[in-house]
Amino acid sequence: MKRLIFVFTQASFANLDGREGQDMALLCASFEQEVQLVFMQDGVYQLLRGQQPEKVGCKDYLARLKALSLYDIEQVYVCAQALKARQLKQEDLFVTPTQLIESTALHQLFKQADHVMVF
């Protein structure tokens, strides 16, 4: 089994990267790979409560994040510095549980992975 980390760095509907990364993560998890998700930089916006994608003409692919446990994806990390820089709190996020992680610990996490994919 491979350890795969999917890193989300862009806001929810800026482009299709978030959706494509989420598709790939769920697909890999369905093939029993160890999948971890990391949200950093503007990627933390993907986890905000109350988003209304239909108002900007997009499909709500973010709702699938609520079903991560069905895919055995239990390790969801959020960069603490990214939240702080955007004046957000963990309570503002709709995906639970999430683990806050410092940027120094992120580097260690990335070193332990077989593959790191950035979206």
Secondary structure, DSSP 4 states (H G I P E B T S, - for coil): --EEEEEE-S-TTSSSHHHHHHHHHHHHHHTT-EEEEEE-GGGGGGGBTT--GGGGT---GGGGGGGGGGGT--EEEEEHHHHHHTT--GGGBSS-S-EEE-HHHHHHHHHH-SEEEE-
